[in-house]
Amino acid sequence: MNKVPMTVVGEQRLRDELEHLKSEARPNVIAAIAEAREHGDLKENAEYHAAREQQGFIEGRIQEIEGKLSNAQVIDVTKLPKTGKVIFGVTVGLINLDNDEEVTYRIVGEDEADIKVGLISVTSPIARALIGKEEGETVLVRTPGGDVEYEISSVEHL
């Protein structure tokens, strides 16, 4: 299977979630199932069925996280040479040449992306257009809403 790029922060978030699921959520749901069993008839026991459903969700999420971590290629951008080029993990400052609006994005793995906080997936149209370009270059980004021209104002290895 192909390795999936991930930042150090993204890997840590997944490891923290995995630890929480294994050490807190899983034991809690097992206790809830045991308690619900004590209430008698399981066929009509809504608490039991809800706890079993929750257990299925937790076990599925644990497997999903373990799979992602086993295929992760963790990239620590702070240890890479600062060349001024846009690469995975860098924070890029952009100026929209149509309206002079400034935006800042950090290029992260797909699971880490959250546009509301400026984290864009490495597979997004903006990131694909930016990868390999250098500070000061102008980039044409094809978006569903039309083409947008940006100037790369900064490339930071944070």
C-alpha positions, 0 to 999 in steps of 0.5 A: 500500500502507498505511504500517505504523507502526514505532518508530525502534528497530524500523527500525534493527534491520531495517536492521542485519539487512539490512546483515548479510544483504547484506554477510556472509550473501550473500557467504558463501553464494555462496562456499559454493555455489562451493566445493560446485560444485568437489566435482563431481556436483551431483545428489548434492551435499548441500552444494550443495543446502543452500547453494542452499536457504540462498541462497533463504532469504537472498534472500527475507529481503532482499526481505521486509525491503526491502518492510517498510522501504519501507512503514514509517512511522517514528514517533519518540515522543520528538519528539511532545508529551507529552499523557498519552494512549496513542499508538503508541510510548509505554510504558504502566504498567498496574495490573490491578484484579483482582489489583493486579499491575503490568505495563509495555508498549511499543506497537510495530509488529507486526514488533517485538512480543515480549511476553516483553520487554514489547513489544506490537503496536499491533494487539493487543487490549490496545493497541487498548483503550489507544490514545487513553486517558489516564493515570489512566483505567480500561480494559476489555480483552477477552482470550481468557481473559476481560475484564480491567480495568486502570488506566493508571498511567503514559504515558512517551515513551521 
